[in-house]
Amino acid sequence: MADMLRVTSPVDGSIYVERPLAGPSEVEAVLSRAKQAQADWKQTSVAERARICGAFTDALIARKDEIVPELSWQMGRPVSAGGGELAGFEERARYMIEIAGGALADIPADHKPGFNRFVRRAPLGVVLVVAAWNYPYLIAVNSVVPAIMAGNAVVLKHSGQTPLCAERFAEAFQAAGLPEGVFQVLHMSHANTEKAIASPDVDFVAFTGSVGGGHAIQSAASTRFIATGLELGGKDPAYVRADANLEFAIENLVDGAFFNSGQSCCGIERIYVHGDLYDRFVDGFVDLTRQYRLGNPLEAETNLGPMVRPAAADFARGQVAEAVHAGARSLVDPAAFPADAEGSAYMAPRVLVDVDHGMRIMTEESFAPVIGIMKVGSDDEAVTLMNDSAFGLTASVWTIDEDAAIAVGDRIETGTWFMNRCDYLDPALAWTGVKNSGRGCTLSSVGYEHLTRPKSYHLRTAI
């Protein structure tokens, strides 16, 4: 009998879905089909690929009313916010389809009489996408659509928390008329995922997840000369300068910290505020945080749902308790949120002050509705603290001075630098990280460079 994948819903602790896990022979068969299908798919024109991927996007968006509550049951996000992920999915998919023609075009060399010379972007082959649960459609689309547009075949192994998302991708591609084998889904154990990475039929791995997971992916690929794209952890900072629009900064940073219960790859996890604004910022931040409604994510009035599992909430509670024991102050009383309960996935938002970098709450990824706020006296102090991290995915500054924003940004070790914005991926810009936040790139024209390899054509035409 096959091993089973069982999804425990954070909504009520029930088993929401069960699926058999693929064994070694099934994994091998799927990868072999992908390899065979890709040989034909790479000959398909970019225009035809775009037509099919556009129809895929249409088909998935048409299932919105079914998908949104499924998301709540699988990972806890409120239905009141579920449609936003699908809007982002559509934005990224359509943008990457639109730019594919230019991004995948041949690169001509300088004219040389008697020769035709150019570089062609050749597909890699079979791309294994290992996607995370926290934004299951947004994370997967970053790699899936560009990989297929580039002429690759894709095998999607989604998180064990969100297997239905992978199946929705498969349904939509089937409805769009994608040739059989070009996109397939596998529900796999960690051990069989590592074996798949070691298979000669896999040519690239795109992974989103923890730092530990990234090391496991890299280790599995280490015996082969294939590339990996790794989007890993983050401890994304924000700096509120003395000239910031205070009300705007508070509104957006509260949302950046607590949307999706803080379980966002580029969510705000630590904030540094200039002393001139510090007291007013903290007061406003706390007042707005107290307006959240924690509860059942299937109820329309809920805007803060449970975390993905009780253990994740307990981990964050431990960070908070440790910081308070070391001298931090927690300014939001969890008793004001009746759904909050020790040992459950339901966790009230926490706002901590009097924190420092000797506390895990300011240095270790929380991935929870908790935030630490520190006072700073200058840009230099803010830069030093923002860079004092093992991570570097995104960072933001809140100011009316664009020149200052660029000057500070040039000193920050990060993949994306925002001014007056946070917790957003622009598909026109490269999505990448530094340090323990990973390596590689998705989105933008640069993302296509990681899903293809350069192949040079040196044609002597005059003999």
C-alpha positions in Angstrom: 0.0 0.0 0.0 1.3 3.5 -0.9 2.3 5.9 1.8 -0.3 8.6 2.2 -0.1 12.4 2.3 -2.5 13.8 4.9 -3.2 17.5 5.1 -4.2 18.7 8.6 -6.2 21.9 8.2 -5.2 24.8 10.4 -8.8 25.9 10.5 -10.0 23.1 12.8 -7.3 20.4 13.0 -9.2 18.1 10.7 -7.8 16.0 7.9 -8.8 18.0 4.9 -7.3 16.0 2.0 -5.4 12.7 1.5 -3.3 11.7 -1.4 -1.1 8.7 -2.1 2.6 9.5 -2.3 4.4 8.6 -5.5 6.8 5.7 -5.2 10.2 5.4 -7.0 8.8 3.7 -10.1 6.1 6.3 -10.5 8.6 9.2 -10.1 10.8 7.6 -12.7 7.9 7.2 -15.1 6.8 10.8 -14.7 10.3 12.2 -15.3 10.8 9.9 -18.3 7.5 11.2 -19.8 8.6 14.8 -19.2 11.9 14.2 -21.0 10.1 12.7 -24.0 7.5 15.5 -24.1 10.0 18.2 -23.9 11.8 17.0 -27.0 8.7 18.0 -29.0 7.6 21.0 -26.9 10.9 22.8 -27.5 10.1 22.9 -31.2 6.8 24.7 -30.6 6.8 28.4 -31.4 6.9 31.0 -28.7 3.6 32.3 -30.0 1.9 28.9 -29.6 3.4 28.5 -26.1 2.0 31.9 -25.3 -1.5 31.0 -26.5 -1.6 27.8 -24.4 -0.2 29.5 -21.3 -2.7 32.3 -21.7 -5.5 29.8 -21.9 -4.0 28.1 -18.8 -4.2 31.4 -16.9 -7.8 31.9 -18.0 -8.8 28.4 -16.9 -7.2 28.8 -13.5 -8.7 32.2 -12.7 -12.1 30.9 -13.8 -11.9 28.5 -10.8 -11.4 31.3 -8.3 -14.6 30.6 -6.4 -13.5 27.1 -5.7 -9.8 27.9 -5.1 -10.2 30.6 -2.5 -11.9 28.5 0.2 -9.6 25.6 -0.6 -6.7 27.9 0.2 -8.3 28.7 3.6 -8.7 25.1 4.5 -5.2 24.1 3.4 -3.1 27.0 4.8 -5.4 29.3 6.8 -5.5 32.5 4.9 -8.9 34.3 5.2 -11.3 34.1 2.3 -11.4 37.9 2.5 -7.9 38.0 1.2 -7.7 34.9 -0.9 -8.6 36.6 -4.2 -5.5 38.8 -3.9 -3.2 35.9 -4.5 -5.0 34.9 -7.7 -4.8 38.5 -8.9 -1.1 38.4 -8.3 -0.9 35.0 -10.0 -2.6 36.4 -13.1 -0.4 39.6 -13.2 2.8 37.6 -13.1 1.7 34.9 -15.5 0.5 37.4 -18.1 3.6 39.6 -17.8 6.0 36.7 -18.2 4.0 35.5 -21.2 4.0 38.9 -22.8 7.8 39.5 -22.5 8.8 36.0 -23.6 9.2 36.8 -27.2 11.8 39.5 -26.5 13.5 37.7 -23.6 13.9 34.5 -25.6 15.0 36.1 -28.9 18.3 35.4 -30.4 21.2 37.7 -29.4 23.0 38.8 -32.5 26.8 39.4 -32.5 28.3 42.4 -34.2 28.3 42.2 -38.0 31.2 40.4 -39.6 31.3 40.0 -43.4 30.9 36.4 -44.5 29.4 35.2 -41.1 26.1 35.0 -39.3 26.7 34.8 -35.6 24.2 34.8 -32.8 23.5 33.3 -29.4 20.3 31.3 -29.0 18.6 30.8 -25.6 18.0 27.0 -25.5 15.7 25.4 -23.0 17.3 23.4 -20.2 15.0 20.3 -20.5 13.0 19.2 -17.5 12.5 21.7 -14.6 11.5 20.3 -11.2 9.6 23.0 -9.3 9.4 22.4 -5.5 7.0 25.1 -4.2 6.0 26.3 -0.8 2.6 26.5 0.9 2.4 30.2 2.1 1.6 31.6 -1.4 1.1 28.4 -3.3 -0.1 29.9 -6.6 2.2 32.9 -6.6 5.3 30.9 -5.7 4.6 28.2 -8.3 3.8 30.6 -11.1 7.1 32.4 -10.8 8.8 29.3 -12.2 6.1 27.2 -13.9 4.9 29.6 -16.6 8.4 31.0 -17.6 9.8 27.5 -17.7 7.1 26.3 -20.1 7.3 29.5 -22.1 11.1 28.8 -22.5 10.4 25.4 -24.0 11.0 23.3 -20.9 8.8 20.6 -19.4 7.8 21.0 -15.8 7.2 18.6 -12.9 5.6 20.3 -10.0 6.1 19.0 -6.5 4.0 21.2 -4.2 4.2 21.5 -0.5 2.5 18.7 1.5 0.3 21.4 3.0 -1.1 22.5 -0.4 -1.3 19.6 -2.8 -4.6 20.7 -4.3 -2.9 23.8 -5.7 -0.6 21.6 -7.8 -3.7 19.7 -9.0 -5.4 22.9 -10.0 -2.4 23.8 -12.1 -2.7 20.4 -13.8 -6.4 20.9 -14.5 -5.9 24.3 -16.0 -3.1 23.2 -18.3 -5.2 20.3 -19.4 -8.1 22.6 -20.2 -5.7 24.8 -22.1 -4.6 22.0 -24.4 -1.0 21.7 -23.2 0.5 18.5 -24.8 0.6 15.5 -22.4 3.7 15.2 -20.4 4.8 18.8 -20.6 3.4 19.6 -17.2 2.9 16.9 -14.5 2.4 16.8 -10.8 4.0 14.5 -8.2 3.1 14.2 -4.6 6.4 13.0 -3.1 8.2 12.3 0.2 11.4 14.3 0.9 13.4 11.1 0.2 11.9 10.6 -3.2 12.2 14.3 -4.0 15.9 14.0 -3.4 16.1 10.9 -5.6 14.2 12.8 -8.3 16.8 15.7 -8.2 19.5 13.1 -8.6 17.8 11.7 -11.7 19.5 12.3 -15.1 16.1 13.3 -16.4 16.0 16.5 -14.3 17.9 19.5 -15.6 17.1 22.3 -13.2 15.5 22.6 -9.7 13.5 25.6 -8.6 12.9 25.5 -4.8 11.2 27.9 -2.4 11.3 27.1 1.3 13.5 27.1 4.4 17.3 27.5 4.5 17.5 23.9 5.7 15.4 22.8 2.8 17.7 24.7 0.4 20.7 22.9 1.8 19.0 19.6 1.3 18.2 20.5 -2.3 21.7 21.6 -3.0 23.1 18.5 -1.4 20.9 16.3 -3.6 22.0 18.1 -6.7 25.7 18.2 -5.8 26.7 15.0 -7.7 25.4 16.5 -10.9 26.2 19.6 -13.0 22.8 21.1 -12.9 21.8 24.5 -11.5 19.3 25.2 -8.7 17.3 28.3 -8.0 16.8 28.8 -4.3 14.4 31.3 -2.6 14.9 30.7 1.1 14.4 32.6 4.3 14.1 36.2 5.2 14.2 38.7 8.1 13.1 41.7 6.0 13.7 45.1 7.6 12.1 48.5 7.2 13.6 51.9 8.0 11.3 54.8 8.7 13.3 58.0 8.1 12.5 61.3 9.9 10.9 62.7 6.8 8.5 59.8 6.2 4.8 60.3 5.7 3.9 58.8 9.1 0.3 57.8 8.5 1.2 56.1 5.2 4.2 54.3 6.7 2.1 53.0 9.6 -0.7 51.7 7.4 1.5 49.9 5.0 4.0 48.5 7.5 1.2 47.0 9.7 -0.1 45.3 6.6 3.4 44.3 5.6 4.0 42.7 9.0 0.7 40.9 9.5 -0.8 40.0 6.1 -1.1 36.3 5.7 -0.5 36.0 9.5 3.1 37.2 8.9 3.8 34.1 6.7 5.1 36.0 3.7 8.5 35.4 2.1 9.1 39.2 2.0 6.9 40.2 4.9 8.2 42.9 7.3 9.9 41.2 10.3 11.8 44.2 11.9 11.4 47.9 11.9 13.8 50.7 12.6 12.3 54.2 13.2 14.1 57.5 13.5 13.9 59.0 16.9 12.0 62.0 15.7 9.0 59.8 14.7 9.5 56.8 17.0 6.9 57.4 19.7 4.1 58.5 17.3 5.0 55.6 15.0 4.7 53.0 17.8 1.4 54.5 19.1 -0.1 54.5 15.6 1.2 51.0 14.8 -0.2 49.5 18.0 -3.6 51.2 17.5 -4.0 49.8 14.0 -2.8 46.4 15.0 -5.5 46.2 17.7 -8.1 46.5 14.9 -7.4 43.1 13.4 -10.0 40.4 13.7 -8.5 37.0 14.4 -10.7 34.0 13.7 -12.1 31.4 11.4 -10.7 32.3 7.9 -13.9 31.1 6.2 -15.8 34.0 7.8 -15.9 37.2 5.8 -15.2 39.5 8.7 -11.9 37.7 9.6 -8.8 39.4 8.4 -6.2 37.5 10.4 -6.5 33.7 10.2 -4.6 30.9 11.9 -1.0 30.1 11.2 -0.3 27.1 9.1 0.1 24.7 12.1 0.2 25.0 15.9 3.9 24.2 16.0 4.7 27.3 13.9 2.7 29.5 16.3 4.3 28.0 19.3 7.7 28.7 17.8 6.9 32.4 17.4 5.4 32.5 20.9 8.7 31.2 22.2 10.6 34.0 20.5 8.3 36.6 22.0 8.5 35.0 25.5 12.3 34.9 25.3 12.5 38.6 24.2 10.1 39.7 27.0 12.2 37.8 29.5 15.3 39.7 28.2 13.6 43.1 28.7 11.4 43.7 25.7 7.9 45.0 26.1 4.9 43.5 24.3 2.4 46.2 23.6 -0.6 44.2 22.3 -2.5 42.1 24.8 -3.4 38.7 23.2 -6.4 38.5 25.6 -8.0 41.1 23.3 -8.1 38.4 20.6 -10.4 35.6 22.0 -9.4 33.1 19.3 -5.8 33.2 20.5 -4.9 30.1 22.4 -1.6 28.6 23.5 -0.9 25.4 21.6 -3.2 26.3 18.7 -2.6 27.7 15.3 -4.5 30.9 16.2 -2.0 33.5 17.3 -2.8 37.2 18.0 -0.5 39.8 16.5 2.4 40.9 18.8 4.3 44.2 18.7 7.5 44.4 20.7 9.6 47.4 21.7 12.8 47.7 23.8 14.3 45.0 21.6 17.8 44.6 20.4 19.9 42.3 18.2 20.8 40.1 21.1 17.2 38.8 20.9 16.1 36.1 18.4 13.0 38.1 17.6 15.3 40.6 15.7 17.7 38.1 14.0 15.9 34.8 13.5 13.1 34.4 10.9 9.7 34.4 12.7 7.3 33.8 9.8 4.5 34.9 12.1 2.4 37.9 13.1 5.1 39.3 15.3 7.2 42.5 14.9 10.0 44.2 16.8 10.5 47.9 16.5 13.8 49.8 17.4 14.6 53.5 17.6 17.6 54.7 15.5 19.3 58.1 15.3 20.6 58.2 11.7 20.8 56.6 8.3 24.1 55.1 9.3 22.7 53.4 12.3 19.8 52.1 10.4 22.1 50.7 7.6 24.3 48.9 10.2 21.3 47.2 11.8 19.5 46.3 8.6 22.7 44.6 7.3 23.2 42.8 10.6 21.3 39.7 9.4 22.0 36.3 7.8 19.3 37.1 5.3 18.8 39.5 2.4 15.6 39.1 0.4 13.9 42.6 0.5 14.3 45.8 2.6 12.4 49.1 2.5 12.8 52.7 3.4 10.0 55.1 4.1 10.9 58.7 3.0 9.9 61.5 0.7 13.5 61.9 -0.5 14.2 59.6 -3.5 17.9 60.5 -3.7 18.3 59.5 0.0 16.4 56.3 -0.7 18.8 55.4 -3.5 21.8 56.4 -1.4 20.7 54.2 1.5 19.7 51.4 -0.8 23.1 51.3 -2.4 24.4 50.3 1.1 21.9 47.6 1.9 22.6 44.0 1.3 19.4 42.8 -0.3 17.8 41.4 -3.4 15.1 44.1 -3.7 15.1 47.6 -2.3 11.7 49.4 -1.8 10.9 53.0 -1.2 7.4 53.5 0.4 6.4 50.0 -0.4 6.9 46.5 0.9 5.8 42.9 0.6 5.3 42.9 -3.1 6.8 41.3 -6.2 6.8 43.3 -9.4 7.0 40.9 -12.3 9.0 43.4 -14.3 11.8 43.2 -11.8 14.2 40.4 -10.9 13.2 38.4 -7.8 16.3 37.3 -6.1 18.0 37.2 -2.7 21.5 37.4 -1.2 23.2 35.6 1.8 20.9 32.9 3.3 17.9 34.2 1.3 19.2 32.1 -1.6 20.5 32.4 -5.1 19.2 32.5 -8.6 16.4 34.6 -10.1 12.8 34.4 -11.1 10.6 37.0 -12.9 11.5 39.8 -15.3 13.5 39.1 -18.5 16.5 38.1 -16.2 14.4 35.2 -14.9 14.4 33.6 -18.4 18.2 33.6 -18.3 18.1 31.0 -15.5 15.6 28.7 -17.4 17.7 28.6 -20.6 21.3 28.0 -21.5 23.2 30.0 -24.1 23.9 28.2 -27.4 26.2 29.9 -29.9 25.7 29.7 -33.6 28.8 30.6 -35.7 27.8 30.3 -39.3 30.3 30.9 -42.1 28.2 32.0 -45.1 31.0 33.0 -47.6 33.3 30.1 -48.7 
